[in-house]
Amino acid sequence: MADEKDRLGDKLHQKEKADEDRFFAERDRELLARLRSHKEPADGLSCPRCAKPLAAVSYQDVTVDQCPACGGVWLDRGELEALAPRERESWLGRFFHRPKPVV
């Protein structure tokens, strides 16, 4: 009798595991389908805020990405480092050019 009870418990555990695997497989399929439908535009990046295509604009001889829809400006690390020294008096320049503490 105890052996039969153990087998029933094992079968129940296997069924629960199979149901769980099925649930997560379906969820993964839905997430992948959603990601595939939300592809980046062919010409480049999309805005992280509103998902519209970004346009390359020139600012002080540095090309940055700007969203024509929401007006957001997105900088890569190199673009930010190129602009920071030119903006010493702004918050951006002060952020990158803080005096080094003397130890």
C-alpha positions, -999 to +999 in steps of 0.1 A: +000+000+000+028+024+009+046+017-024+014+025-043+011+058-025+046+067-034+040+060-071+009+081-070+028+110-054+055+106-081+029+107-108+013+138-093+047+155-091+055+146-127+021+160-138+027+192-119+062+195-135+048+189-170+021+216-164+047+240-152+070+233-182+040+238-205+031+271-189+066+285-192+071+273-227+039+291-238+049+322-220+083+321-237+066+317-271+044+347-265+074+369-253+094+359-283+065+366-307+061+401-291+099+408-294+098+397-331+069+420-338+087+449-322+118+449-344+141+479-347+136+499-378+158+490-408+176+524-408+189+522-372+178+525-336+144+532-320+137+556-292+137+538-258+109+561-246+084+559-275+098+533-299+098+557-329+129+556-352+157+579-341+172+605-365+209+613-366+215+650-360+248+670-357+254+689-325+288+707-322+303+684-349+292+653-330+265+631-344+238+622-318+205+603-320+174+624-316+137+613-315+116+634-338+085+623-319+093+630-282+124+652-286+146+629-266+184+629-273+203+597-269+241+596-267+266+568-270+295+568-246+319+582-272+295+610-281+290+619-245+328+620-239+333+642-270+306+667-258+315+669-221+348+689-224+330+715-245+303+720-218+325+728-188+301+753-173+270+732-177+258+704-154+273+679-179+307+694-178+306+697-140+297+661-138+326+649-159+352+674-147+350+674-110+382+683-091+401+652-081+404+649-043+439+652-030+449+624-006 
